[in-house]
Structure formats: structure tokens, C-alpha cells
């Protein structure tokens, strides 16, 4: 099963605000992470839209990209190999 990027983008905006461009970048990175299989290998859990939203809800604050980078940073510390999934630059 793959992540429906359009659905995730919509849910990100509903939950955390921000621009459609910012949510689109996060949805793309989430789909890439899911497709890589890295998250499932490290955690034993299939990455879904619901898991992404739950994890980003734990972030201290910010829009979708800030929350995403916070979560990716946590995964990087815990497992390593997640740095490439971070968002370096996006249009607001």
C-alpha cells in the first residue's frame, strides 16, 4: 500500500495549516520515505497517512515542514539514515 499524496497534503493543511506548497513537499517526502521501506524496516510498522499525522502532531509547533523535520530528526537520532528525507528549502 502506498501513501495517497493528495489525501495527505489535504490532511496536513487541515491539521497544521500552512501553504499548499509546504504541505505538498511534506506529502512527497512522506511518500518517498514509505516507498523506500526504511521506516518499516526500522520500526516494523507500515508508514501510513495516519501515522505521519500522529507523529507530526507530537512536534512542539510549526507548520507541516517544521513538524516533518522535527520527526525526521528524531528518526535520524534513533536509527540513522533519515537525513535525506528532511526538507531543506520550500516555498511558503
N, C-alpha and C positions, 0 to 999 in steps of 0.2 A: 504494500500500500504506500502511496506517496502523499505528500502534503499538498493540498489544494492551495496554491499560492494566492489566488483571488480571495478565497474564503479567509485565509489567514490575514491577508492585508486588511480586509474589511474589519475583522475582529480586533486587530491591533489598533486600528483607529478608534473603534468603539470603546475599547478598554483603556487605552493610554493616550489618545489624542494624537496630535502631530499631523504632519502633511501626508498626503497620499504617496509622495515620493519617498519619504522616510520609511513609511510602512512597507512600501514595495521592496525596498532594499533589504529590510529585515526578512520579509517573506521569502525573497530569493535566497538569502543566506541560510535560512532555516531549511528550505527545500534541498539546497546543496549539502548541508550537514546531514540531513536524513538520508539522501541518496548515497553519501559517502559510506554509510554504515558504521562510522566511528562511534557515534553516540550509543547505538545498540550494542556494539562490541564492548564498550566500556561499562555500560550500565545494565545490559541485559533487557532493556526496555526499548520498544519501537518508538521513535520520535513522531509525535502527532501534533496537530494544531493545539489540542487541549493541553498537552504537556508544555509546549512552548509558552502558551498563555499563563499557565500556572507558575512556571519558572520565572517569567518576566514580572509577574505580579509580586514576587518576593524582592525584587530590586528596590533599593531605597527610594528612588524617584526618577523622573525624566520621561522623555518620550520613548517610542519603540527602539531607536538606535542606541540610546544611552542604556536602557534596560538590557538590550541584547548584549552589548559589550560587557556589562556587569556580569551577566550569566556566563558568557564565553570566557571571561577572565576567571570565573570560579571553576569552570571545567578545565581550563588550562592549568590552574594550580593543582587541581585534583588528579588529573590524568595526563596532562601534556598533549601537545599536538592539535590544539584548538585555535591557536593564534591566527591561522589563516582564515578562520571563519569570522573574525572580528571585522567591524566596519570602521574604516579609517576616515572616509570622507563621504558626505552625502549632501544633497541639496535640501534645504529646509522649505 
